[in-house]
Amino acid sequence: MTAPSVPAVPAAPAGPAASRGPDAPAAVLGGADVVLTDDEVRAFVAEQVGRLELDGRSLCLVVPDGTRSCPLPLLLRAVHDVAVGRVTRLTVLVALGTHAPMGEADLARHLGYVEGALEATYPGTSVLNHEWWDEATFASVGTIPADRLAELSEGRLVRDVEVRLNRAVVEHDVTVLVGPVFPHEVVGFSGGNKYLFPGVAVKDVINVSHWLGALISSVEIIGTRGTTPVRALIDEAAALVPGERHALCVVAQSGSGALHAAAFGTPQAAWAAAADVSAQTHVRYLDAPVQRVLSLVPEKYEDMWTGAKGFYKVEPVVADGGQVVLYAPHITEISVMHPQILEIGYHCRDYFVKQWDRFKDVPWGDLAHSTHLRGAGTYDDEHGERCRVTVTLATGIPEEVVRAANLDYLDPAEVDPEAWAQDPGTLVVPQAGEVLHRLRARA
C-alpha cells in the first residue's frame, strides 16, 4: 500500500528545536510530487537550524560518503551559514561505515569546495573521514546486554554489544545527522540514526546490525516501513549517545541533486517523515516477475561491496531461476577494505547458518554482504547450496576472481544495454542501486 502524502508546507513545532520532546513531529518541506528549489531548501534549513541553541556550543555534522545521491553542498552551505559565528567549533564527519576513506579531491567534490581550499568555502570548519579501522578514534557510550539484544532481534541474536562510535560525536555538544533516505537492504529505509550506527560506529556494532539484517534477509526487510528489528537496535544504541542530536533527512531524486522533501527534527521523527516520502518516490512496482535484469551500476559505486546495491534493489522482481547481470566495467575490485569476501565467496544465508561452526569467526558484516549479493537460497548436506537466481558480474573484475567468489562472469564488452532493452524478458535498470523494484502483488 502506498504511504500517505507528506504535506508540502513546513509544519515546524513552536519553540526552540532543543526543547522538542523525543516524540515531537518533524518539520517537513515538500512531498512525493514536489521538486524543491534551492531557495526553498536554504530557507527551510535556515529556519530549522536557526532554532537550535548553538551559541557558544560545538557542532558536529554527520554526512554520507559519495555512495548516496544528495545535494550535500547545498545542505552544508545552508547549515554553515546559520552556524558560523555562533558555534565554537564545527566539524563535518563523513559516515563511511566500513567503506574506503575519501581523499581530498573526492571530499572537495562531494562537499562542494575547491580542493585544498576548505576554509574559503566553509570558514572555521574541519572535515574528518570516519576512521573505522583505527581503534583510537572510538569512544564507548555503554552496552546493550544480551537479553536486550535478544528482545530487539526477536530472538535471532543473544550477546552483549559494547556500543562504541566515533569520538567526534561524543566530544561535540550538538550533532546534526544530514543525509538522504532510501530503501535499504539491512534496515528497511536508510537515514536517521543509521548515520551513527553503522555510519560512524565501531566495526563490531556494524557486524551485529548487518548480520541481524541478513538473518531476516534482504528481500524481506528492504523497503519495509516502520521500526524493523535492525532499526530498533540502531535506535537503542543511539539512545546511549550523550549530547543533543537532530537530523536533517532529505529525499532526493535518484541520480540527481534535486530534492522532493526535507524533514528536520529528532533523528527518529525526521527519518520517519522522509521514509514516508521515499516509499512513494523510490519504489517501482511491476505486475509480474522478469526473467532477467540488467543493472547499470553508476560510477559512484567503486567496488562490488558498494555496487552490489544494483542487485539488492531488483532481487524481489526476478523470477525463480532468473538472472541479474551487474554491468559495471569501471569496477575492478570485489572489495579492497574487506578481503575476506574473496576467501568465503558469495553464498545464501542458509549456507552460513547451517555451517555456523565453520563461519562463526568470520566478520559478520562480511557474511551479511555475501548473503545480500547472492540472494535467497537453501543449503543442506545432501543437496548442497541451491540459490533462487543467478548473479552475473559484467565488470572489470577478472573472470577467475569472479568465479572463485561463486558468481557468474560475463565479458562487459558483450553487453549492449540498448539491445538488451528490446528483449521483453529483460528489465534494464539505469542508475541502479537506489530505486527498489517490487512486485505489485507484494505491495
N, C-alpha and C positions, 0 to 999 in steps of 0.2 A: 504494500500500500504506500502511495506517495505521501511524504511528510507534508504537514501543513505549511503554507507560505509564511515567511517571516516579514513583518511589516517593513515598509521602505522608509519609515520615519524613525529617527532615533528615539529610543524610549529610556533615556537616562534617568536613573533614580535621583531623587533630590539629595542634596548634601554632598560632602566630600566623599570621594571614592573610598578613602581609607576607612570610613565609618560604615560602609555597607556590610551587612551580615553575610555569612557563608552561603545562604540560600537566596540572596537578593538576585533578581533577574539582571541579565546583562543589558547594556545599552547596545542597540542594533541599528545599523545603517544598511539599507539595500535589501535585496532578496533575490530569489532564483531568476526572476525575469528582468533583473536590473543590471545595467553596467554602469558602475560609478565613475564619475570624473575624478581626476586628480585633486581638484579643488575641494570636492565633497569629502574625499578621504582625508585630506590635510585638515580641514575644518573639524571633522569628527575626532581625529586623533588629538588635535589641539585642545578641544573641549574636554575630552575624557582624561587625557594625561594631565591637563591643567588642573583637574580636580584633586589630583594626588597631593599629599603632603610631602613635598620633595625638598623644601628649603632646608639647607644645612645637612642633608642626608645623602648617602651614596646610592647609586642606581646601577643595577646590572640588567642588561637586556640580553635574553637568551634567544638566539635566532637559528634558523635551519641552515644547513650547508647547501651546496649548489644542486642537490638532487631533487629540489622541490620548486614548482612554478610559483613565483611570488614576487611582486614588485617591491623587493626589500629596500632598495634605495629610497623610494617614495616614503615608506613607513619609517625608516630610520631617520630621515631628514625631518619628518614631521615630529617625531618624538624628541630628537635632538634640539629642535628649535624651541620647544617648550621647556626642556630640562636644563639646557646650558645656562650657566649663570646662577642657577638655583641649587644644583647638586654639588656636593664636594668632590665627587668622583663619578665618572661614567664609564662603564666597561661593557663592551659587546662580546659575548661569549658564544662561539659557534658550536651548536649542538651536533657533534659528529656521530654520536652513538659509538660505533666501532668502525666508522668509515675512515678513509685516508684523510690526513690533515690537508687543509687548503693552503697553498703557497701564496706569497704576497700578490702575484699577478691575479690569481683566481679570487682572492679576497677583495682586491680593489674592484674588479669587475662585478663581483657578487654584491658588494655593499655600496658601490657607486662612488668611488673616489679615484683620483689619479694615482697610479702605482707609485709608492714611495712618498705620497703626499697626503696621508690621512688627516693631518692636522689642518690642512687648508679647507677641507670639506666638513670635518667633524672636530672642531677645536675642543680640546680637553677630553678627548675620547681615546681609550685603549681598546685593542681588539685581540682576543685570545682564541686559539683553537682549543677545543676540549681535548686535553692530552690524556686519553683514556688508558694509554699504555704506561703512564708514569704514576706510580703509587703516591708520590709526594704531592700530587695535585688534589687529593681527595680529603674530605672531612666526613667523619661518622656522625650521624644525627640520631641514631637509635637502632633498634632491632625489631623486626616483625617476627614474633615467636612462631614456632612450628604449628601449634594448634590454630593460631590465627591464619597462617598461610593455608592450612588445610580447609578452613572455613571459606576463605576468599576464593580458593581454587576449586571449590566444590569437591574436595577430597582427592584431587589429582596429584597434589604435591604436599609433602609433610617434611619441613626442615626449617631451621632458623635462617633468617636472611638479615644480615647486617646491612643497613641502609647507608651507603656512602655515595656522595656526589661531589662534583667539582666545588672546591672550597671557595671559589669566587662567588657562588650564590650565597653561601653562608656568611661570607665576610662583607656583604653589602646590606644596607638597611632595607632596600626595596628591590624586588625583582619583577620585571615585566617579561612575560613569555610572548614573543612576537613571531607569528608564522601562520601558514595555511593549514586547512583541514581537508583531508581527502579520505576516501575509503582505504582501510589499511588491513593487511593480511594478519597482523598479530593482535591488534586491539579492537578492531571494528571500524573506527574512524580515528585518524591521527589528530594531533594537536592538543592544546591544553597542557595538562601536567605531563604529557608524554615528552615534552621538550626537556623536562627534568629527568624522567625515567622512561625510557633509557637514554634520552638525549645527552645528558651530562652526568650519567651515573657510572659507577664502577662496573667492571665487566661482569662480576658475579650477579649483580642485580639485573643486568641486561640478559644474561643467560637464563636466569629463572623466569623472567617475564616472557621471553621469546619461546622457551620450551613449553611453558604453560599454553601459549597460543598454539603451538604446534600440536600439543596433545588434544586440543579441541579441534584443530585442523583449520587451515587457511580457508578452505572453501566454505566452512560453516561459519566462521567468525567475520570474514571480510564483509564490510558494508553493513554490519549489524549495529543498529542504533541502541542507545541506552548504555547502561553500565554492564559491560561484559566482565567476566572474571578477571581478565587482564587489566581492564580499565579500573576495576575495583582495587587490584593490587597496586597499580600506579598511584591512585588517589590516596591509598593508605600510606604509601611511602612518602608522598608529598606532604601529608599532614604532619610528618615528623620534622619537616624543614623549618627552621626558625626564620623570623623576619616576615616582612609583608610581601604578599605575592598577588599579582594581577596578570591578566592575559589579554592580548590583542590578537584575536583569532580572525583570519580572513578566509574568504572563499574565492579562489582565483579561477579564471577561465584556463583550463588546462593548456599548457604550451604557450601562454601569453602572459603579459603583465597586467592585464585588466582584472578588475575585481567585481564580483557580483555583490559581495556583502562584507561587512566588518562588524565584529562584536567585541565589546570591552566590558570586563568585569572580573569576578573571581575566575580562576582557571576552569573550574567546573562549569560555571554558568556561561562564560564566553564560548567554551568549547561546544556545549550542548546547542547553543543558538546557531553557531556556524555549521555544526554537523547536520542540523535540520536543513540548511540550505544546500550543503554538499550532497545530501541524499537525493536532492532534486536535480542537481546540475552535473554530478559526476557519476551517475549510473545510467547506462544504456541498456534497454530491455530488448531481448529478442523473443520471437514467438516460438522458435524451435531451435534445437541444438545444431551446430555446424560440424562438419567432418574435419575441417582444417582451418587453423588460424595462422595468419602471418602477422606477427607483431613487429612493427617497425620501431626499433628501440632508439630513442634520441641520444645525442652525444653527451647530454648531461650525466648519463649513466656511464661511468668509465670502466667498470668491470662487471663480471657476471653477478657479483654479490649485490650490486645495486640494480643492474639491468634485468635481473630476474623478475622485477615488477611487471615486465611485459608478459610474463606467464601468469602471475598471481591474479591479475585483473581480467583474464579471459578464461581461466580454467572452468568456471561454472557453466560456460555455454558450449563446451566441447563435448561431442557425442562420445559414448563409450567406444574405445578403440580408435579414437580420433588422434589428431596430431596438432601440436603447437610448434611453430617454427619461429625462433627468435632471430630476427635479422638485424645484425649489428656489426658490420665489417670493422668498425672502429674499436671494438672491444678485443683486446689481445690477451687478457688475463682472467682466470677464474676469480681470484682474489689475492692481492699481494698481502693484505693485512690478515688473512685467515688461511694460511697454507694447509691446515689440516683438512680442509674440504677436499683437496686433491688426494688425501690418504683414505678418507672414508667414502668419497663419491656421493652421488645423489641417489637417495632411496626414499621410499614411502615411510610414513610414521611407524607402521607395524614392524617394518624391518628392524628398526632400532628397539622398539618397546619389547618385542618378543626375543630379543637377544641382548637384554639390558646389561647383563654381566660383562659382555664384550665391549659395550659402548658407553657405560655409565661415567667413565672418567674423561671422555671427550668433551670439550666445552659445549655446553647445552645450546648456546647460540649457534654454533656450527651445525649441530644436529637439526636445529629448527630450520635454518636456512636450507639445508639439504632436503628436508621433507617438503618445504614450501615450494621449491622449484620442481621436485619430482611429482608432486601431486598425490592424489588419493590412490590407494592400493592396499593389497593384503600380503601377508607373509606367513608361511608355516613351514615346518621342517620337511614335509612331504612334497609340496609343490613349489617351494621357494617363493620368490617375490613376483607378484603379478600387479603391475600398475595399470591404472584405468586408461591413461593416454600416453602417447609417445611425445617426448620432448626432444626437439632437434635444434642444435645451435648452428646458425649460419653466420659465423663471426670470424674474427681474425685469430681466434684461438686454434692452435694446431690440432689436426684431426686426432692424433694419438692421445693428446691430453683430454680432448672431449670424450673419446670413447673410454679412456681409462677412468673417467669420472662417472661412467654409467649413463651417458647421454648419447643421442644420435648426432651424427655430423652431416652437414650439407655445405658444399662449397658456396660461399656467398655470391660468387661470380655466376652461379647457375640460377640465381633468383632474379626474376623480373617482376617487381611488385605490380606494375600496371597490367601485365599479362595474367598474373595470379588473380587479380581483382575481377577478371572476366569469368572466372570459374564460379558457378553458382554454389558449389560446395565449400568455397573458401571465403573466409572473412578476413579482409586486410585492415589492420588497425594502425593508423598513423599516430605518431607521438604516443606510443604505447607506454603504459606504466602508471597512469593517474586515473583514467576513467574505467570504472568497473563495469563489466559486462555480465548481465544476469538473464536467466530465462524468466519470462513474464509469469509462468506458472508458479515460480517460487517467490514471487514478489510479496 
